[in-house]
Each structure stands twice: as C-alpha cells, then as structure tokens.
Amino acid sequence: MSKVTQVNEIEVNSKEQFAATMRQIARKNDLNLIDAITSYCEDNEIQMEDVLPLLDRNLKEEIRVAAIEGRYIRGVKQPSTLF
C-alpha cells in the first residue's frame, strides 16, 4: 500500500508523482517548471510555500536550471553549450 502525503489541500502518493505532474503541466502548456508550479498553485489556491516539501532533488535542480536560463537569478551566468 502506498503512502499518501498531504500538504494542505495537496494529496500525492510521492514526491516523484508531484514532479511528474509538474513536468506534464509544463509540457502540455509549453511552460518552464517555475511557471508550471506557479500556475498549479494559483489554479488550486495553494501557497507556493506549501509545495516545497513535495520538491524532490531532481525537480529542484530542473527549477534551478530554468531560473538560470530564464535569467530569474541575478549574477549567475547562463552556462555555455558546446554545440
């Protein structure tokens, strides 16, 4: 039996399920992960702080990369690509 985690009104079976849902929203709506999570929170009237416990390590890294690429973080240069 899988454990259900509830953070306020959010009910998910795992951090992985939440990450998969956020990636699906991002793909479906052509959004980056930051915008997908923001949209999800707004649509469900959830505070952004309430989803923090649901972010796994990989999702946090993808958000960091999206923030750098979107220039949401000042003082951090966008990594150059080899190709």
C-alpha positions in Angstrom: 0.0 0.0 0.0 1.4 3.4 -1.0 1.7 6.2 1.5 -0.3 9.3 0.7 1.3 12.6 1.6 -1.0 15.6 2.3 0.3 19.1 2.4 -2.7 21.4 3.0 -5.0 20.5 0.1 -2.4 18.8 -2.0 -2.6 15.0 -1.9 0.1 13.0 -3.7 1.5 9.5 -3.3 5.1 10.6 -3.6 7.4 13.4 -4.5 8.0 11.6 -7.8 4.3 11.8 -8.6 4.2 15.5 -7.9 7.3 16.0 -10.0 5.8 14.0 -12.9 2.6 16.0 -12.6 4.5 19.3 -12.8 6.5 18.1 -15.8 3.3 17.1 -17.5 1.7 20.5 -16.9 4.9 22.2 -18.2 4.9 20.1 -21.4 1.2 20.4 -22.0 1.2 24.1 -21.6 4.6 24.9 -23.1 5.8 26.3 -19.7 9.0 26.0 -17.8 8.8 24.3 -14.4 8.7 27.5 -12.4 5.7 28.7 -14.4 4.0 25.3 -14.2 4.3 25.1 -10.5 3.1 28.7 -10.1 0.2 28.0 -12.4 -0.7 24.8 -10.4 -0.6 26.7 -7.1 -2.7 29.6 -8.5 -5.3 27.2 -10.0 -5.6 25.2 -6.8 -5.4 28.3 -4.5 -2.3 26.8 -2.8 0.6 28.9 -1.3 3.9 28.3 -3.0 5.5 27.5 0.3 3.1 24.6 0.7 4.6 22.7 -2.2 8.2 23.0 -1.1 8.1 19.7 0.8 7.0 18.0 -2.4 10.0 19.0 -4.5 12.5 16.2 -5.0 16.2 16.8 -5.7 15.8 16.4 -9.4 12.9 18.8 -9.6 14.9 21.3 -7.6 17.8 21.1 -10.0 15.5 21.5 -13.0 14.0 24.6 -11.4 17.5 26.0 -10.8 18.4 25.4 -14.4 15.1 27.0 -15.6 15.8 30.0 -13.3 19.3 30.5 -14.7 18.1 30.1 -18.3 15.2 32.5 -17.7 17.5 34.9 -16.0 15.4 34.9 -12.9 18.6 34.8 -10.8 20.9 37.8 -11.0 24.6 37.4 -11.0 24.6 33.9 -12.4 25.8 33.4 -15.9 23.9 31.1 -18.2 26.1 28.0 -18.8 27.6 27.9 -22.3 26.9 25.0 -24.5 29.4 23.0 -26.6 27.1 22.5 -29.5 
